[in-house]
Amino acid sequence: MKKTYYQLGIMLVVGLLLSGGSVQAQFAGFEVVASNPAPGATGVPRETVISFTFSTPFPDSVQASGLDSLLGIGLGVHPCDQILVGGVSPCTQPMQGVISEDRRTISFSVTHLSQTTYTWTVPELIVSDTVVAFRTYFLKYATAETLGGMTVQGSVLLAAMGAGMGSEVPAKNQMQADSWAASIRTLVRPYVPGWDRVIPSLMDPIVQAVRSPDAHRRRASEAQQVDPTGMIVALLDRYGDPAGGAVVTTEGTFHISNVADGWYTPQAILLHYDRVNGQLRIGFAMLDADMDGVADSIQVSGSDISGLMLTGQGIVLERITALNQLETASMMAAAMLEGSASLIGIATASLPLLEGGPDGKALLWVYLFAGSGEDPQILLLIQGSSGPLLPLPLGAASTLNLPVPFSALPDVFVDSDIAVAAAEAGGGTDFRAMANNEVVIAMLAGLFGPLSEMAEFVYSDPSVAVWVVAYLRLDRLNYLADSLTGTIPAKQPEVEVGRVFYVDMRDGTLLGSRSMVRTTSVEPLPGEPPRQFALEPNYPNPFRTETAIPFTLMQSSPVRVEVFNLLGQRVATLFDGLLPAGRYVIRWVAADQPAGFYLVRVQAGGRQLSRVVMRQR
């Protein structure tokens, strides 16, 4: 299927730009408020239940397999080779737990060894009026009558990365050496739906720089520093799981107690967003005394360890408008495209954990450039206030099925804050109030959204370059992709998922707006509670224009319903979102498809079912 200009923009705004320029929701934290046993407990029975209670209920996506789907990280336990969770070793498979009815507590049936100290680690999202940050909850207890072990303490020094970061992107396998760091990188990794390449995380160039011996040519103390306060320092065991940890204090120090004898690799991760100042700090540090780019290990054996110095690098991103770094981005694009770089698109980019105000500023901006020639190369630059970040060559226009020539953006245009002000004055404020301020504001310009192809909105001169300011409801983001890229089947209810405002890039004039709607498409059916995951026969079958496809879910789960032709090509995505347990029917309107056989596939909870359907003329 060919990608139009508009479809390319949608892939970027829905995925990479999912949290857009600003999020107006008050995020709920996800913290451990109680555990059984409590931290520091001794004499814990060999056969017992370990549980964790959280500040808010689990999302529907979290199933009985544990927290692996919560933040992309999941639970860990040390030593994993001396414990059974649900009768199996957690060294070999994810821990199976039971979620309470209120979805706030997860429990595990555990068999311990006697005279052993254990450390459990649970991911947390700390949210307050001033902070959004990643943390790890450490539960340490003993089956012995005393909680012994040594203390490990030291300090962290983070050097600020320069403006040239990201000129080289680390290979995927370079990030797999340390499971703890590799998993946390998913929290700050952009994602483009339908893009078959792995897009680097914002953590990747930082980790690469720390692991490079060249990074030590200057002493870290001589470089500009990044505040390490709030970093999580962990002692990683031979399996890469944390065996203890602590939070770095305002003095830049850490103190880890009750560490059992053994070999450990100290590492530290920073992911901290200041909601008051709109500032994001990301960092990575490790123990590397010989400065060879390889993490050093320490041996704990009968005595305390102090004076450790973890060194690393970090970045500080602050919310900026679109033009703040455009000159630097243009210079970098010209170098990478060998002298010719036409700006053909701008878009906001941010992270699912972050937010800002409705003022046209973002932590990151994405600039799209095109080279010269009949088949120009396309370059995407993700850039923040600290300089260029993550250059991503997308390939030639022909590879992306993009028709040329491209229309360059005007040399002089109003900045993003002016565009948002125009949208707010035109009804953006009303939409935010109607949606209880739970709104993402995403901004696009140029190639990302040419309006001449859109029947929903027409203005006097479609060739005018515009800012597209999209107000997207957070509680309806699952509906977003279809509302932007798909057609609305007949006879289906509609749900408003957002409102889009169009602002003339030359003078900031509001040209108009439109509502974004998406059909609900899935209808619940009455009946007894389902006993199995099932895909029932569609009706009618064969069918001419439309057919109904019933299916049942045993438990709440992410669900994806797709249709493929006999060549294995996906011709329709009927649903992609969360559904509670129950029986449903979804309708496929196939008026634009040729007669023949098709395969309907339903995926839910790690399982999938398929059924052949037939369309006839």
FIZATI-618445 format. One record per residue (C-alpha): residue number from 0; x, y, z; chain. Coordinates in Angstrom, 2 decimals, always signed. Layout:
BEGIN
NUM, X, Y, Z, A;
...
***
This chain:
BEGIN
0, +0.00, +0.00, +0.00, A;
1, +1.39, +3.39, -0.96, A;
2, +2.11, +5.90, +1.77, A;
3, +0.79, +9.36, +0.96, A;
4, +2.23, +12.52, +2.46, A;
5, -0.62, +12.53, +4.93, A;
6, -0.14, +8.88, +5.93, A;
7, +3.55, +9.44, +6.63, A;
8, +2.62, +12.35, +8.86, A;
9, +0.01, +10.30, +10.68, A;
10, +2.48, +7.48, +11.39, A;
11, +4.78, +10.01, +12.99, A;
12, +2.21, +11.96, +14.97, A;
13, +0.41, +8.89, +16.29, A;
14, +3.54, +6.98, +17.23, A;
15, +6.69, +9.03, +17.54, A;
16, +4.73, +12.12, +18.50, A;
17, +2.12, +10.40, +20.63, A;
18, +2.52, +12.78, +23.55, A;
19, +2.91, +15.74, +21.26, A;
20, +3.78, +19.23, +22.35, A;
21, +1.92, +19.21, +25.62, A;
22, -0.16, +16.94, +27.77, A;
23, -2.81, +18.57, +29.92, A;
24, -3.71, +15.52, +32.00, A;
25, -2.81, +15.13, +35.63, A;
26, -0.97, +11.81, +35.44, A;
27, -1.62, +9.33, +38.20, A;
28, +1.49, +7.88, +39.82, A;
29, +2.07, +4.17, +39.96, A;
30, +3.92, +3.54, +43.20, A;
31, +4.20, +0.66, +45.64, A;
32, +2.42, +1.78, +48.81, A;
33, +2.74, -1.51, +50.72, A;
34, +4.41, -4.89, +50.45, A;
35, +4.23, -8.18, +52.29, A;
36, +6.65, -8.69, +53.91, A;
37, +7.69, -5.15, +54.67, A;
38, +11.23, -4.01, +53.73, A;
39, +13.78, -5.22, +56.25, A;
40, +11.68, -8.14, +57.50, A;
41, +13.46, -11.19, +58.94, A;
42, +12.37, -14.74, +59.67, A;
43, +10.16, -14.83, +56.55, A;
44, +8.69, -18.35, +56.14, A;
45, +10.17, -20.51, +53.39, A;
46, +6.68, -21.04, +51.93, A;
47, +4.79, -17.75, +51.79, A;
48, +3.00, -15.22, +49.60, A;
49, +4.86, -12.10, +48.48, A;
50, +2.61, -9.20, +47.48, A;
51, +2.85, -5.60, +46.30, A;
52, +0.04, -3.04, +46.57, A;
53, +0.06, -0.01, +44.29, A;
54, -1.28, +3.52, +44.56, A;
55, -3.57, +3.10, +41.54, A;
56, -5.25, +0.12, +39.86, A;
57, -3.42, -1.78, +37.13, A;
58, -4.20, -0.79, +33.54, A;
59, -6.22, -3.31, +31.57, A;
60, -3.06, -4.27, +29.69, A;
61, -1.48, -5.79, +32.81, A;
62, -2.36, -9.48, +32.93, A;
63, -1.60, -12.26, +35.39, A;
64, +1.91, -12.60, +33.94, A;
65, +3.01, -9.73, +36.14, A;
66, +4.17, -6.20, +35.40, A;
67, +6.04, -6.88, +32.17, A;
68, +3.45, -4.91, +30.20, A;
69, +3.27, -2.02, +32.67, A;
70, +6.37, +0.00, +31.89, A;
71, +8.15, -2.46, +29.63, A;
72, +10.36, -3.53, +32.53, A;
73, +8.62, -5.92, +34.90, A;
74, +9.55, -7.42, +38.26, A;
75, +12.85, -8.96, +39.24, A;
76, +14.18, -10.95, +42.20, A;
77, +17.69, -11.74, +43.46, A;
78, +19.04, -14.33, +43.82, A;
79, +16.73, -15.78, +41.17, A;
80, +18.51, -19.14, +41.18, A;
81, +17.66, -19.70, +44.86, A;
82, +13.90, -19.11, +44.81, A;
83, +10.81, -20.59, +43.18, A;
84, +7.91, -18.31, +42.20, A;
85, +4.79, -20.25, +41.34, A;
86, +6.85, -23.42, +41.38, A;
87, +9.39, -22.32, +38.76, A;
88, +12.64, -20.37, +38.75, A;
89, +12.31, -16.69, +37.79, A;
90, +15.71, -17.04, +36.12, A;
91, +14.06, -18.87, +33.24, A;
92, +10.65, -17.24, +32.75, A;
93, +8.53, -14.26, +33.87, A;
94, +6.95, -14.57, +37.28, A;
95, +3.30, -15.59, +37.34, A;
96, +1.18, -13.61, +39.80, A;
97, -2.43, -13.18, +40.86, A;
98, -4.06, -9.76, +40.59, A;
99, -6.63, -8.76, +43.20, A;
100, -10.22, -7.82, +42.34, A;
101, -9.51, -4.13, +42.82, A;
102, -6.49, -4.51, +40.48, A;
103, -4.15, -2.83, +42.95, A;
104, -2.32, -5.84, +44.43, A;
105, -0.31, -8.55, +42.75, A;
106, +0.63, -11.67, +44.76, A;
107, +3.10, -14.49, +44.20, A;
108, +3.32, -17.94, +45.79, A;
109, +6.99, -18.27, +46.72, A;
110, +9.30, -21.03, +47.96, A;
111, +12.52, -19.69, +49.52, A;
112, +15.75, -21.17, +50.78, A;
113, +16.49, -20.85, +54.48, A;
114, +19.17, -18.46, +55.73, A;
115, +18.99, -16.36, +52.56, A;
116, +18.50, -12.65, +51.87, A;
117, +16.29, -11.71, +48.90, A;
118, +15.82, -8.47, +46.96, A;
119, +12.76, -7.80, +44.79, A;
120, +12.66, -4.89, +42.35, A;
121, +9.44, -3.31, +41.04, A;
122, +9.19, -0.42, +38.53, A;
123, +7.46, +2.72, +39.72, A;
124, +6.26, +5.95, +38.14, A;
125, +6.52, +8.75, +40.66, A;
126, +4.14, +11.64, +39.99, A;
127, +3.66, +14.72, +42.14, A;
128, +2.75, +18.35, +41.55, A;
129, +6.39, +19.03, +40.68, A;
130, +7.92, +15.78, +39.38, A;
131, +7.40, +12.90, +36.98, A;
132, +10.18, +10.35, +37.44, A;
133, +11.09, +6.71, +37.04, A;
134, +12.02, +4.87, +40.22, A;
135, +12.54, +1.29, +41.38, A;
136, +11.00, -0.08, +44.58, A;
137, +13.49, -2.34, +46.39, A;
138, +12.09, -4.94, +48.81, A;
139, +14.82, -6.64, +50.82, A;
140, +14.06, -9.32, +53.44, A;
141, +15.58, -12.48, +54.88, A;
142, +14.45, -15.99, +55.78, A;
143, +17.14, -15.88, +58.47, A;
144, +16.57, -14.23, +61.84, A;
145, +18.87, -11.33, +60.94, A;
146, +19.20, -9.23, +57.81, A;
147, +22.92, -9.18, +57.33, A;
148, +25.17, -7.97, +54.57, A;
149, +27.52, -5.12, +53.88, A;
150, +27.04, -1.50, +52.78, A;
151, +28.12, -0.12, +49.41, A;
152, +28.35, +3.62, +49.01, A;
153, +29.80, +6.22, +46.70, A;
154, +28.91, +9.13, +44.43, A;
155, +27.86, +9.85, +40.85, A;
156, +29.33, +12.38, +38.43, A;
157, +27.46, +13.15, +35.17, A;
158, +29.08, +15.14, +32.38, A;
159, +26.77, +16.99, +29.99, A;
160, +26.74, +15.65, +26.45, A;
161, +27.63, +18.08, +23.67, A;
162, +25.54, +19.29, +20.77, A;
163, +26.97, +16.63, +18.46, A;
164, +25.41, +13.72, +20.26, A;
165, +23.56, +11.27, +18.12, A;
166, +25.82, +11.56, +15.06, A;
167, +26.30, +7.85, +15.42, A;
168, +23.49, +5.58, +16.56, A;
169, +24.40, +2.42, +18.50, A;
170, +23.48, -0.93, +17.05, A;
171, +20.62, -2.78, +18.71, A;
172, +22.86, -5.53, +20.08, A;
173, +25.03, -2.97, +21.87, A;
174, +22.12, -2.23, +24.17, A;
175, +21.43, -5.85, +25.07, A;
176, +24.46, -6.41, +27.28, A;
177, +22.76, -5.08, +30.40, A;
178, +19.11, -6.10, +30.71, A;
179, +18.30, -3.46, +33.31, A;
180, +19.54, -0.51, +31.20, A;
181, +18.18, -2.03, +27.99, A;
182, +14.69, -2.35, +29.44, A;
183, +14.57, +1.18, +30.81, A;
184, +15.53, +2.55, +27.39, A;
185, +12.05, +1.57, +26.17, A;
186, +10.58, +4.38, +28.28, A;
187, +12.34, +6.99, +26.12, A;
188, +12.29, +5.28, +22.74, A;
189, +10.15, +6.85, +20.01, A;
190, +7.90, +4.48, +18.11, A;
191, +6.49, +4.80, +14.60, A;
192, +3.63, +2.38, +13.82, A;
193, +4.27, +0.46, +10.63, A;
194, +7.97, +1.36, +10.55, A;
195, +10.04, -1.82, +10.34, A;
196, +13.27, -0.30, +11.66, A;
197, +14.26, -0.10, +15.30, A;
198, +14.28, +3.59, +16.23, A;
199, +16.94, +4.49, +18.77, A;
200, +16.01, +5.48, +22.28, A;
201, +17.08, +8.83, +23.70, A;
202, +19.08, +6.70, +26.13, A;
203, +21.09, +5.03, +23.34, A;
204, +23.56, +7.79, +22.45, A;
205, +24.13, +8.47, +26.14, A;
206, +24.95, +4.82, +26.91, A;
207, +27.10, +4.63, +23.78, A;
208, +29.07, +7.70, +24.84, A;
209, +29.62, +6.36, +28.36, A;
210, +30.86, +3.03, +26.99, A;
211, +33.26, +4.67, +24.55, A;
212, +36.87, +5.11, +25.74, A;
213, +36.95, +8.37, +23.77, A;
214, +34.47, +9.80, +26.24, A;
215, +37.25, +9.85, +28.85, A;
216, +39.66, +12.07, +26.95, A;
217, +38.57, +14.87, +29.25, A;
218, +38.08, +14.40, +32.94, A;
219, +34.39, +14.41, +33.84, A;
220, +35.09, +17.01, +36.52, A;
221, +36.28, +19.45, +33.83, A;
222, +33.05, +19.25, +31.81, A;
223, +29.72, +20.91, +32.42, A;
224, +27.76, +18.78, +34.87, A;
225, +24.23, +17.38, +34.89, A;
226, +22.53, +17.14, +38.29, A;
227, +22.36, +13.40, +39.20, A;
228, +19.80, +13.87, +42.00, A;
229, +17.13, +11.18, +41.74, A;
230, +19.22, +8.67, +39.80, A;
231, +18.60, +5.03, +40.60, A;
232, +21.84, +3.19, +41.40, A;
233, +21.59, -0.59, +41.22, A;
234, +24.01, -3.44, +41.88, A;
235, +23.48, -5.89, +39.01, A;
236, +24.13, -9.57, +39.62, A;
237, +25.41, -12.10, +37.08, A;
238, +21.94, -12.34, +35.54, A;
239, +21.74, -8.57, +35.05, A;
240, +19.06, -8.22, +37.75, A;
241, +19.36, -5.61, +40.53, A;
242, +20.46, -7.10, +43.86, A;
243, +19.97, -3.84, +45.72, A;
244, +19.85, -0.15, +45.01, A;
245, +19.38, +3.38, +46.22, A;
246, +18.40, +6.87, +45.05, A;
247, +21.14, +9.47, +44.56, A;
248, +20.82, +12.32, +47.05, A;
249, +21.07, +16.06, +46.38, A;
250, +24.75, +15.77, +47.36, A;
251, +25.29, +13.27, +44.54, A;
252, +25.87, +10.28, +46.85, A;
253, +24.25, +6.88, +47.32, A;
254, +24.18, +4.30, +50.12, A;
255, +23.08, +0.67, +49.59, A;
256, +22.73, -1.51, +52.69, A;
257, +22.37, -5.24, +53.39, A;
258, +24.33, -6.35, +50.33, A;
259, +25.13, -10.06, +50.40, A;
260, +28.57, -11.37, +49.49, A;
261, +29.11, -11.68, +45.75, A;
262, +30.19, -9.93, +42.55, A;
263, +28.16, -6.94, +41.33, A;
264, +28.23, -4.37, +38.53, A;
265, +27.11, -0.90, +39.70, A;
266, +25.05, +1.09, +37.18, A;
267, +22.81, +4.15, +37.43, A;
268, +19.87, +5.42, +35.37, A;
269, +18.28, +8.88, +35.44, A;
270, +14.83, +9.69, +34.04, A;
271, +13.44, +12.79, +35.74, A;
272, +11.03, +15.46, +34.52, A;
273, +10.54, +18.76, +36.36, A;
274, +6.88, +19.70, +35.83, A;
275, +7.40, +23.24, +37.11, A;
276, +10.31, +24.21, +34.85, A;
277, +9.49, +21.86, +31.96, A;
278, +12.93, +20.25, +32.14, A;
279, +13.85, +16.63, +31.40, A;
280, +17.06, +15.01, +32.67, A;
281, +18.20, +11.69, +31.19, A;
282, +21.47, +10.04, +32.20, A;
283, +23.46, +6.84, +32.47, A;
284, +26.50, +6.09, +34.65, A;
285, +28.63, +3.09, +35.59, A;
286, +31.76, +2.17, +37.51, A;
287, +34.69, +2.46, +35.08, A;
288, +37.82, +3.14, +37.11, A;
289, +40.24, +2.28, +34.28, A;
290, +38.22, +4.35, +31.76, A;
291, +38.19, +1.67, +29.08, A;
292, +34.49, +1.94, +28.35, A;
293, +33.71, -1.41, +30.02, A;
294, +31.74, -1.51, +33.27, A;
295, +33.83, -2.69, +36.22, A;
296, +32.59, -5.16, +38.83, A;
297, +33.08, -5.11, +42.59, A;
298, +33.35, -8.00, +45.01, A;
299, +31.51, -7.77, +48.31, A;
300, +33.11, -10.13, +50.79, A;
301, +32.77, -9.58, +54.51, A;
302, +33.44, -5.83, +54.63, A;
303, +31.84, -2.55, +53.59, A;
304, +32.79, -0.78, +50.36, A;
305, +32.93, +2.99, +50.13, A;
306, +34.34, +5.67, +47.87, A;
307, +32.97, +4.29, +44.61, A;
308, +32.78, +6.85, +41.81, A;
309, +30.25, +6.19, +39.06, A;
310, +30.86, +8.35, +36.01, A;
311, +28.59, +8.91, +33.07, A;
312, +26.89, +11.39, +30.81, A;
313, +23.50, +12.97, +30.58, A;
314, +21.38, +15.49, +28.76, A;
315, +19.01, +18.19, +29.91, A;
316, +16.11, +19.04, +27.61, A;
317, +14.00, +22.14, +28.13, A;
318, +10.77, +23.06, +26.41, A;
319, +11.37, +25.22, +23.34, A;
320, +9.48, +26.56, +20.33, A;
321, +10.00, +25.24, +16.81, A;
322, +12.47, +27.90, +15.66, A;
323, +14.80, +27.69, +18.66, A;
324, +17.08, +25.12, +17.07, A;
325, +16.07, +25.18, +13.40, A;
326, +19.34, +26.78, +12.27, A;
327, +21.39, +24.02, +13.92, A;
328, +19.11, +21.34, +12.46, A;
329, +19.45, +22.85, +8.99, A;
330, +23.25, +22.82, +9.21, A;
331, +23.28, +19.20, +10.34, A;
332, +20.84, +18.17, +7.59, A;
333, +22.92, +19.95, +4.94, A;
334, +26.00, +18.03, +6.07, A;
335, +24.24, +14.68, +6.04, A;
336, +22.48, +15.31, +2.71, A;
337, +25.71, +16.57, +1.11, A;
338, +24.95, +20.23, +0.81, A;
339, +21.28, +20.32, -0.13, A;
340, +18.59, +20.22, +2.55, A;
341, +15.09, +21.59, +2.03, A;
342, +12.88, +21.80, +5.10, A;
343, +9.65, +20.01, +4.17, A;
344, +8.10, +19.23, +7.56, A;
345, +8.09, +20.10, +11.26, A;
346, +6.38, +18.23, +14.09, A;
347, +6.44, +18.13, +17.87, A;
348, +7.77, +15.08, +19.64, A;
349, +7.70, +14.18, +23.29, A;
350, +7.42, +11.17, +25.57, A;
351, +4.45, +9.35, +27.12, A;
352, +5.59, +10.35, +30.61, A;
353, +5.98, +14.04, +29.92, A;
354, +3.84, +17.13, +29.71, A;
355, +3.90, +20.85, +29.16, A;
356, +1.57, +23.81, +28.76, A;
357, -0.64, +24.80, +25.80, A;
358, +1.90, +27.35, +24.56, A;
359, +3.38, +25.73, +21.45, A;
360, +6.53, +24.52, +23.16, A;
361, +7.87, +20.96, +23.23, A;
362, +10.78, +19.08, +24.74, A;
363, +11.69, +17.83, +21.28, A;
364, +11.02, +18.97, +17.75, A;
365, +11.17, +16.78, +14.66, A;
366, +12.43, +18.35, +11.45, A;
367, +11.99, +16.61, +8.11, A;
368, +14.45, +17.48, +5.33, A;
369, +14.70, +16.41, +1.69, A;
370, +17.84, +16.28, -0.44, A;
371, +18.16, +17.19, -4.10, A;
372, +17.75, +15.23, -7.31, A;
373, +14.94, +13.29, -8.92, A;
374, +14.80, +10.79, -6.05, A;
375, +15.79, +12.81, -2.96, A;
376, +16.86, +11.27, +0.30, A;
377, +14.62, +12.00, +3.29, A;
378, +16.17, +12.80, +6.67, A;
379, +14.37, +13.09, +10.00, A;
380, +16.08, +14.93, +12.86, A;
381, +14.77, +14.65, +16.42, A;
382, +16.16, +17.68, +18.19, A;
383, +15.96, +19.21, +21.63, A;
384, +17.28, +22.22, +23.46, A;
385, +20.71, +20.66, +24.04, A;
386, +21.45, +20.27, +20.33, A;
387, +20.86, +17.75, +17.54, A;
388, +19.58, +14.36, +18.60, A;
389, +19.06, +11.07, +16.78, A;
390, +19.40, +11.71, +13.05, A;
391, +17.24, +9.11, +11.30, A;
392, +17.68, +8.68, +7.52, A;
393, +14.35, +7.42, +6.22, A;
394, +15.58, +6.52, +2.72, A;
395, +14.81, +7.73, -0.77, A;
396, +11.44, +9.18, -1.71, A;
397, +10.82, +6.26, -4.06, A;
398, +11.45, +3.78, -1.23, A;
399, +8.85, +5.57, +0.88, A;
400, +6.46, +5.80, -2.10, A;
401, +6.38, +9.59, -1.78, A;
402, +5.72, +11.55, -4.98, A;
403, +8.13, +14.36, -5.83, A;
404, +8.79, +17.23, -6.09, A;
405, +8.23, +18.30, -2.50, A;
406, +6.98, +21.72, -1.45, A;
407, +9.46, +23.43, +0.84, A;
408, +8.18, +25.34, +3.84, A;
409, +8.41, +29.15, +3.60, A;
410, +11.70, +30.71, +4.66, A;
411, +9.91, +32.96, +7.14, A;
412, +6.90, +31.74, +9.13, A;
413, +5.24, +32.27, +12.49, A;
414, +6.54, +30.12, +15.31, A;
415, +4.64, +27.35, +17.04, A;
416, +3.61, +29.44, +20.06, A;
417, +1.76, +31.84, +17.77, A;
418, +0.03, +28.93, +16.02, A;
419, -1.19, +27.45, +19.31, A;
420, -2.38, +30.86, +20.48, A;
421, -4.48, +31.11, +17.31, A;
422, -5.90, +27.62, +17.89, A;
423, -6.69, +28.42, +21.53, A;
424, -8.51, +31.58, +20.48, A;
425, -10.42, +29.62, +17.85, A;
426, -11.85, +27.05, +20.25, A;
427, -8.93, +25.01, +21.53, A;
428, -9.58, +26.26, +25.05, A;
429, -13.20, +25.14, +24.77, A;
430, -12.17, +21.67, +23.60, A;
431, -9.69, +21.28, +26.46, A;
432, -12.37, +22.29, +28.96, A;
433, -14.87, +19.87, +27.41, A;
434, -12.29, +17.06, +27.66, A;
435, -11.51, +18.00, +31.27, A;
436, -8.05, +19.19, +30.16, A;
437, -7.01, +15.58, +29.39, A;
438, -5.62, +16.55, +26.00, A;
439, -2.44, +16.05, +23.99, A;
440, -1.50, +18.96, +21.74, A;
441, +0.48, +17.76, +18.70, A;
442, +1.74, +20.10, +16.01, A;
443, +2.55, +19.41, +12.36, A;
444, +3.57, +21.53, +9.40, A;
445, +4.41, +20.97, +5.76, A;
446, +4.76, +17.45, +4.40, A;
447, +3.12, +15.95, +7.48, A;
448, -0.35, +17.21, +6.56, A;
449, -1.20, +18.67, +3.13, A;
450, -4.84, +19.69, +3.28, A;
451, -5.49, +19.61, -0.45, A;
452, -6.04, +15.83, -0.10, A;
453, -8.57, +16.18, +2.72, A;
454, -12.25, +16.48, +1.86, A;
455, -13.21, +17.38, +5.42, A;
456, -11.73, +20.87, +5.20, A;
457, -11.22, +23.15, +2.21, A;
458, -9.95, +26.72, +2.18, A;
459, -9.29, +29.22, -0.57, A;
460, -5.67, +28.35, -1.36, A;
461, -4.64, +24.72, -0.58, A;
462, -1.04, +25.51, -1.51, A;
463, -0.61, +27.69, +1.58, A;
464, +1.66, +26.05, +4.15, A;
465, -0.13, +25.63, +7.46, A;
466, +0.45, +24.68, +11.06, A;
467, -1.79, +21.72, +11.91, A;
468, -2.53, +21.94, +15.64, A;
469, -4.21, +18.72, +16.83, A;
470, -5.95, +18.50, +20.20, A;
471, -6.21, +14.77, +21.00, A;
472, -8.19, +13.31, +23.91, A;
473, -5.98, +11.10, +26.08, A;
474, -8.83, +8.80, +27.04, A;
475, -9.54, +8.07, +23.37, A;
476, -6.06, +7.69, +21.89, A;
477, -6.81, +4.05, +21.04, A;
478, -9.26, +5.38, +18.49, A;
479, -6.85, +7.89, +16.98, A;
480, -5.12, +6.02, +14.15, A;
481, -8.32, +4.91, +12.43, A;
482, -9.88, +8.34, +12.76, A;
483, -6.97, +9.89, +10.88, A;
484, -6.12, +7.26, +8.27, A;
485, -9.25, +5.16, +7.74, A;
486, -12.66, +5.65, +6.24, A;
487, -15.74, +5.53, +8.45, A;
488, -17.93, +2.47, +7.74, A;
489, -21.61, +3.13, +7.31, A;
490, -24.15, +2.49, +10.07, A;
491, -21.58, +2.68, +12.87, A;
492, -21.62, +5.02, +15.89, A;
493, -18.98, +7.76, +15.94, A;
494, -16.77, +9.01, +18.78, A;
495, -15.02, +12.37, +18.73, A;
496, -11.35, +11.81, +19.54, A;
497, -10.02, +15.30, +18.91, A;
498, -10.17, +18.59, +17.08, A;
499, -7.70, +19.95, +14.52, A;
500, -6.98, +23.63, +13.88, A;
501, -5.28, +25.00, +10.77, A;
502, -3.14, +28.15, +11.03, A;
503, -1.50, +29.99, +8.11, A;
504, +2.26, +29.62, +8.63, A;
505, +2.98, +33.02, +7.07, A;
506, +0.90, +35.30, +9.26, A;
507, -0.66, +33.15, +12.02, A;
508, -4.24, +33.49, +10.72, A;
509, -6.64, +30.76, +11.82, A;
510, -7.99, +29.22, +8.61, A;
511, -10.46, +26.79, +10.14, A;
512, -10.87, +23.61, +12.15, A;
513, -12.48, +20.19, +11.99, A;
514, -13.51, +17.41, +14.36, A;
515, -11.75, +14.02, +14.31, A;
516, -14.11, +11.09, +14.73, A;
517, -13.66, +7.37, +14.86, A;
518, -16.23, +4.60, +14.78, A;
519, -16.51, +2.39, +17.82, A;
520, -16.98, -0.60, +15.43, A;
521, -17.02, -3.20, +18.23, A;
522, -20.41, -3.94, +19.80, A;
523, -20.81, -5.94, +23.03, A;
524, -23.26, -8.86, +22.93, A;
525, -25.39, -10.05, +25.87, A;
526, -24.92, -13.50, +27.36, A;
527, -23.20, -15.51, +30.07, A;
528, -19.60, -14.79, +31.07, A;
529, -17.28, -16.30, +28.43, A;
530, -15.41, -19.51, +29.28, A;
531, -12.87, -19.42, +26.48, A;
532, -11.18, -17.24, +23.90, A;
533, -13.07, -17.90, +20.66, A;
534, -13.55, -16.59, +17.12, A;
535, -17.02, -17.62, +15.95, A;
536, -18.22, -18.05, +12.34, A;
537, -19.01, -14.78, +10.60, A;
538, -22.45, -14.07, +9.20, A;
539, -23.42, -13.96, +6.43, A;
540, -20.75, -16.09, +4.80, A;
541, -20.31, -15.76, +1.88, A;
542, -21.24, -12.05, +1.94, A;
543, -21.47, -9.29, -0.63, A;
544, -20.69, -5.99, +1.12, A;
545, -20.63, -6.42, +4.89, A;
546, -20.21, -9.27, +7.35, A;
547, -20.40, -9.58, +11.15, A;
548, -17.57, -11.31, +13.03, A;
549, -18.32, -12.47, +16.62, A;
550, -15.56, -13.25, +19.14, A;
551, -15.24, -13.74, +22.90, A;
552, -12.61, -12.80, +25.48, A;
553, -12.03, -14.62, +28.78, A;
554, -10.33, -11.64, +30.38, A;
555, -9.61, -7.97, +29.79, A;
556, -6.92, -7.70, +27.14, A;
557, -5.42, -5.64, +24.32, A;
558, -7.23, -6.82, +21.16, A;
559, -6.29, -6.50, +17.51, A;
560, -8.64, -7.65, +14.71, A;
561, -7.20, -7.68, +11.18, A;
562, -8.13, -8.93, +7.71, A;
563, -5.58, -10.37, +5.23, A;
564, -5.87, -11.41, +1.60, A;
565, -4.49, -14.70, +0.29, A;
566, -1.14, -13.02, -0.47, A;
567, -0.73, -12.30, +3.24, A;
568, -1.27, -8.56, +2.77, A;
569, -3.24, -6.78, +5.50, A;
570, -6.24, -5.08, +3.89, A;
571, -8.00, -3.82, +7.03, A;
572, -7.48, -3.29, +10.75, A;
573, -10.96, -3.50, +12.27, A;
574, -9.97, -2.86, +15.88, A;
575, -6.83, -2.17, +17.90, A;
576, -7.38, -1.36, +21.57, A;
577, -8.36, -2.64, +25.01, A;
578, -11.56, -4.59, +25.71, A;
579, -12.90, -6.12, +28.94, A;
580, -13.92, -9.76, +29.10, A;
581, -17.08, -10.47, +27.16, A;
582, -18.64, -11.41, +23.83, A;
583, -18.43, -8.95, +20.93, A;
584, -19.28, -8.55, +17.26, A;
585, -17.30, -6.47, +14.82, A;
586, -18.41, -5.62, +11.28, A;
587, -16.23, -5.56, +8.20, A;
588, -17.40, -3.34, +5.34, A;
589, -15.53, -4.72, +2.31, A;
590, -17.11, -2.75, -0.52, A;
591, -13.68, -1.63, -1.77, A;
592, -12.18, -5.15, -1.82, A;
593, -12.31, -7.63, -4.74, A;
594, -14.28, -10.85, -4.47, A;
595, -12.43, -13.81, -3.01, A;
596, -11.25, -15.45, +0.19, A;
597, -9.87, -13.49, +3.15, A;
598, -8.40, -14.40, +6.53, A;
599, -9.75, -12.72, +9.67, A;
600, -7.30, -12.80, +12.58, A;
601, -8.03, -11.89, +16.21, A;
602, -5.09, -11.41, +18.61, A;
603, -5.64, -11.09, +22.37, A;
604, -3.57, -11.81, +25.47, A;
605, -0.67, -13.35, +23.57, A;
606, -2.95, -15.72, +21.61, A;
607, -4.49, -15.54, +18.17, A;
608, -7.29, -17.20, +16.22, A;
609, -8.04, -17.07, +12.49, A;
610, -11.00, -17.83, +10.25, A;
611, -11.49, -17.78, +6.47, A;
612, -14.31, -15.62, +5.10, A;
613, -15.52, -15.21, +1.51, A;
614, -16.71, -12.11, -0.32, A;
615, -18.72, -12.58, -3.49, A;
616, -19.98, -10.15, -6.09, A;
***
